[in-house]
Amino acid sequence: MENLTAMLSSSPSGYTGRAWIGLTASMTWTWEDGRPASFLHWMVGQPDNLSGSELCAVILGGFWMDVSCSLTNAPVCFDGTSIIIGSPMTWTNADAYCKSRASSLAEIPDDAINAAIFLKMTTSVTLKAWIGLRKTQLWHWSDTSQNYTFRNWEPGHPDHSGGQDCAAVAVTNGSWTDEQCSTQYPFFCYDVYKSWSVVVRMTIQSETNLGDPASSDAVLQQLHVTFANGGVTDLKLTWKIEPVEQMQERLTSKDHFCLWML
């Protein structure tokens, strides 16, 4: 929220609309609990999203197909030990049916579980059944592809309607909405400040005692002016004094200095 507040304070005064932020969504097959599927066992040619809305998965003949979630099929409930097969219903009702039995629509992590479910379907004379796999939106930051942890969605969003796969922020209150990526909004950019240090070793011979803080500060001020005249203003200069101990003849005012530029 601190980052969000700082961002909104940088928006032009008088603008009260929305602006793009770097949050985007992609459609991904996940299990009922929201975790992306690592094991997949699709039938050849699947998933094909034939109707444009095939966002749920069934198991048929031991292989998976994508179909419309509004169709009616038997649910396969699996709690890690027991497999339960119910009567035909929609995917949403199947999900609720399994949860009411302290189970969930089957999550299939490997070939062994897939084979066990197919065997149970065969013995119960079930041709096609729902599993807990569906296609959902996963939101992530565009620069890192990392899933987001902080959320500030406006109530009712994201509503996943009509391919709204990009996020915008309301500059009046900081809430987010999912929007069509083709919509034209102003946008916020950001960058990570990076600094580096440069060490310049100088041998200075002067009647002025540069070990005196007032003298060394005066030299730094002159160096700042020199850098500024060259267009460099975002830097920090500090001295590190290194006395020369091995010189046979040593002048009182002759020392080695390291100039640190950050």
C-alpha positions as CSV (number, residue, x, y, z in Angstrom):
1,M,0.0,0.0,0.0
2,E,2.9,2.3,0.6
3,N,4.1,1.8,-3.0
4,L,0.6,2.4,-4.3
5,T,0.2,5.6,-2.3
6,A,3.6,6.9,-3.6
7,M,2.6,6.1,-7.1
8,L,-0.7,7.9,-7.0
9,S,0.9,11.0,-5.5
10,S,3.0,11.2,-8.7
11,S,-0.1,11.4,-10.9
12,P,-0.9,14.7,-12.7
13,S,-3.2,16.9,-10.6
14,G,-6.7,17.1,-12.0
15,Y,-6.8,13.6,-13.6
16,T,-9.4,11.4,-12.0
17,G,-9.6,8.5,-14.4
18,R,-7.7,5.2,-14.6
19,A,-4.2,4.4,-15.5
20,W,-2.4,1.2,-16.5
21,I,-0.2,-0.7,-14.1
22,G,2.0,-3.7,-14.9
23,L,-0.4,-6.4,-13.8
24,T,-1.6,-8.8,-16.5
25,A,-3.4,-12.1,-16.7
26,S,-3.0,-15.3,-18.7
27,M,-5.3,-18.2,-19.0
28,T,-3.8,-21.3,-17.4
29,W,-5.1,-24.8,-16.5
30,T,-5.2,-25.0,-12.7
31,W,-6.7,-27.4,-10.2
32,E,-9.7,-26.5,-8.1
33,D,-7.5,-25.0,-5.4
34,G,-5.9,-22.6,-7.8
35,R,-2.5,-24.4,-8.2
36,P,-1.2,-24.7,-11.8
37,A,-1.3,-28.3,-13.1
38,S,2.2,-29.9,-13.5
39,F,0.9,-33.2,-14.8
40,L,-1.4,-33.3,-17.8
41,H,-2.9,-36.2,-19.7
42,W,-4.8,-34.7,-22.6
43,M,-6.4,-36.7,-25.4
44,V,-4.8,-36.2,-28.8
45,G,-6.0,-32.8,-30.2
46,Q,-7.1,-31.6,-26.8
47,P,-7.5,-29.0,-25.3
48,D,-9.1,-27.4,-28.4
49,N,-11.6,-24.9,-26.8
50,L,-13.9,-25.8,-29.7
51,S,-16.9,-23.7,-28.6
52,G,-14.8,-20.8,-27.3
53,S,-15.9,-21.5,-23.7
54,E,-14.5,-24.9,-22.9
55,L,-12.9,-24.0,-19.6
56,C,-13.4,-27.3,-17.6
57,A,-11.9,-30.8,-18.0
58,V,-13.4,-34.3,-18.0
59,I,-11.8,-37.7,-18.1
60,L,-12.9,-40.0,-20.9
61,G,-11.2,-43.4,-21.6
62,G,-8.4,-42.4,-19.3
63,F,-7.6,-39.2,-21.2
64,W,-8.7,-35.6,-20.6
65,M,-10.8,-33.3,-22.7
66,D,-11.8,-29.7,-22.4
67,V,-15.6,-29.0,-22.4
68,S,-18.1,-26.4,-21.4
69,C,-18.5,-26.1,-17.7
70,S,-22.3,-25.9,-18.1
71,L,-22.5,-29.5,-19.4
72,T,-23.7,-32.3,-17.1
73,N,-21.2,-35.0,-16.2
74,A,-20.6,-37.3,-13.2
75,P,-18.1,-35.8,-10.7
76,V,-15.0,-37.7,-9.6
77,C,-14.3,-36.8,-5.9
78,F,-10.9,-37.7,-4.5
79,D,-9.5,-36.9,-1.0
80,G,-6.1,-38.6,-1.5
81,T,-7.4,-42.0,-0.5
82,S,-11.1,-42.6,-1.5
83,I,-12.6,-42.1,-5.0
84,I,-16.3,-41.2,-5.1
85,I,-18.3,-40.9,-8.3
86,G,-21.6,-39.0,-8.2
87,S,-24.6,-38.4,-10.6
88,P,-24.4,-36.1,-13.6
89,M,-24.3,-32.3,-12.8
90,T,-22.5,-29.1,-13.9
91,W,-18.9,-28.5,-13.0
92,T,-19.8,-25.9,-10.4
93,N,-22.4,-28.2,-8.8
94,A,-19.9,-31.1,-9.0
95,D,-17.3,-29.0,-7.1
96,A,-19.9,-28.3,-4.3
97,Y,-21.0,-31.9,-4.3
98,C,-17.4,-33.1,-3.5
99,K,-16.8,-30.5,-0.9
100,S,-20.0,-31.5,0.9
101,R,-18.4,-34.9,1.3
102,A,-15.2,-33.6,2.8
103,S,-13.5,-34.2,-0.5
104,S,-12.8,-32.3,-3.7
105,L,-13.0,-32.8,-7.5
106,A,-10.1,-35.0,-8.4
107,E,-6.7,-33.5,-8.6
108,I,-4.5,-35.9,-10.6
109,P,-0.8,-35.6,-10.0
110,D,0.5,-38.6,-11.9
111,D,-0.2,-41.6,-14.1
112,A,-0.9,-43.9,-11.2
113,I,-3.8,-41.8,-9.8
114,N,-5.1,-41.2,-13.3
115,A,-5.2,-45.0,-13.9
116,A,-6.9,-45.6,-10.5
117,I,-9.7,-43.0,-11.3
118,F,-10.2,-44.6,-14.8
119,L,-10.5,-48.0,-13.2
120,K,-13.1,-46.7,-10.7
121,M,-15.1,-45.2,-13.5
122,T,-15.0,-48.5,-15.4
123,T,-16.3,-50.5,-12.5
124,S,-19.1,-47.9,-11.9
125,V,-20.0,-47.8,-15.6
126,T,-19.2,-44.1,-15.9
127,L,-18.1,-43.0,-19.4
128,K,-17.2,-39.4,-18.8
129,A,-16.6,-37.5,-15.5
130,W,-15.5,-34.1,-14.2
131,I,-12.1,-33.7,-12.7
132,G,-10.9,-30.7,-10.7
133,L,-9.1,-29.1,-13.7
134,R,-10.3,-25.8,-15.1
135,K,-8.9,-22.9,-17.1
136,T,-8.6,-19.7,-15.0
137,Q,-6.9,-16.4,-15.0
138,L,-3.6,-16.1,-13.2
139,W,-2.4,-12.6,-12.6
140,H,1.3,-11.7,-12.5
141,W,3.6,-8.7,-12.9
142,S,4.6,-8.1,-16.4
143,D,8.3,-7.3,-15.7
144,T,9.0,-10.3,-13.5
145,S,6.3,-12.8,-14.4
146,Q,5.9,-13.3,-10.6
147,N,2.5,-14.0,-9.1
148,Y,1.2,-11.0,-7.2
149,T,0.9,-11.1,-3.4
150,F,-0.5,-7.6,-2.7
151,R,-4.1,-7.1,-4.0
152,N,-6.2,-4.0,-4.1
153,W,-9.1,-5.0,-6.4
154,E,-12.3,-3.0,-6.6
155,P,-15.3,-5.1,-5.3
156,G,-16.5,-7.4,-8.0
157,H,-13.1,-7.4,-9.8
158,P,-11.5,-9.1,-11.6
159,D,-14.7,-10.2,-13.2
160,H,-13.1,-12.1,-16.1
161,S,-15.5,-10.8,-18.7
162,G,-14.6,-10.6,-22.3
163,G,-10.9,-11.1,-22.2
164,Q,-10.1,-8.4,-19.7
165,D,-6.5,-9.4,-19.1
166,C,-4.9,-6.2,-18.0
167,A,-5.2,-4.2,-14.8
168,A,-5.8,-0.5,-14.3
169,V,-5.7,1.6,-11.2
170,A,-8.2,4.3,-10.3
171,V,-6.0,7.4,-9.4
172,T,-8.7,8.7,-7.0
173,N,-8.7,5.8,-4.6
174,G,-6.1,3.3,-5.8
175,S,-8.5,0.4,-6.5
176,W,-7.8,-2.0,-9.4
177,T,-10.1,-3.2,-12.2
178,D,-9.5,-5.7,-15.0
179,E,-9.8,-4.0,-18.4
180,Q,-9.5,-4.8,-22.1
181,C,-5.8,-4.5,-22.9
182,S,-6.7,-2.5,-26.1
183,T,-8.3,0.3,-24.1
184,Q,-6.2,3.5,-24.1
185,Y,-5.3,4.8,-20.6
186,P,-2.4,6.8,-19.3
187,F,0.1,4.6,-17.5
188,F,2.6,4.5,-14.7
189,C,6.2,3.6,-15.3
190,Y,8.8,2.8,-12.7
191,D,12.5,2.0,-12.5
192,V,14.7,0.6,-9.8
193,Y,17.4,3.1,-8.8
194,K,20.8,1.6,-9.2
195,S,24.0,3.1,-7.8
196,W,27.6,2.3,-8.2
197,S,30.8,3.6,-6.7
198,V,34.0,4.8,-8.4
199,V,37.2,5.1,-6.5
200,V,39.7,7.7,-7.7
201,R,43.2,7.7,-6.1
202,M,44.9,11.0,-6.1
203,T,48.3,12.2,-4.9
204,I,48.0,15.8,-3.9
205,Q,50.9,18.1,-2.9
206,S,49.7,21.3,-1.4
207,E,50.6,23.7,1.4
208,T,47.0,23.3,2.5
209,N,46.5,20.5,5.1
210,L,43.8,18.4,3.4
211,G,43.5,16.4,6.6
212,D,41.6,19.4,7.9
213,P,37.9,18.8,7.4
214,A,37.3,22.4,6.4
215,S,39.9,22.2,3.6
216,S,38.7,18.8,2.3
217,D,35.1,20.0,2.3
218,A,36.1,23.0,0.3
219,V,37.7,20.7,-2.3
220,L,34.6,18.5,-2.4
221,Q,32.5,21.6,-3.0
222,Q,34.7,22.6,-6.0
223,L,34.4,19.0,-7.3
224,H,30.6,19.1,-7.1
225,V,30.6,22.3,-9.1
226,T,32.9,20.8,-11.7
227,F,30.6,17.7,-12.0
228,A,27.5,19.8,-12.1
229,N,28.9,21.9,-14.9
230,G,29.4,18.6,-16.8
231,G,25.7,17.7,-16.2
232,V,26.3,15.2,-13.4
233,T,24.4,16.1,-10.3
234,D,23.1,12.8,-8.8
235,L,26.2,11.7,-6.9
236,K,27.8,11.7,-3.5
237,L,31.5,12.5,-2.9
238,T,33.5,11.4,0.1
239,W,37.1,11.3,1.1
240,K,39.1,8.4,2.5
241,I,42.5,9.5,3.6
242,E,45.3,7.0,3.3
243,P,48.6,8.2,4.7
244,V,51.7,7.2,2.8
245,E,53.8,5.4,5.4
246,Q,56.6,4.0,3.2
247,M,57.8,7.2,1.6
248,Q,61.3,8.0,2.6
249,E,60.9,11.7,2.2
250,R,57.6,12.9,3.3
251,L,56.2,16.4,3.1
252,T,53.9,17.4,5.9
253,S,51.1,18.3,3.5
254,K,51.6,15.4,1.1
255,D,49.1,12.5,1.6
256,H,47.3,10.1,-0.5
257,F,43.6,10.5,-0.7
258,C,40.8,8.3,-2.1
259,L,37.8,10.0,-3.6
260,W,34.7,7.9,-3.4
261,M,31.9,8.8,-5.9
262,L,28.5,7.2,-5.3
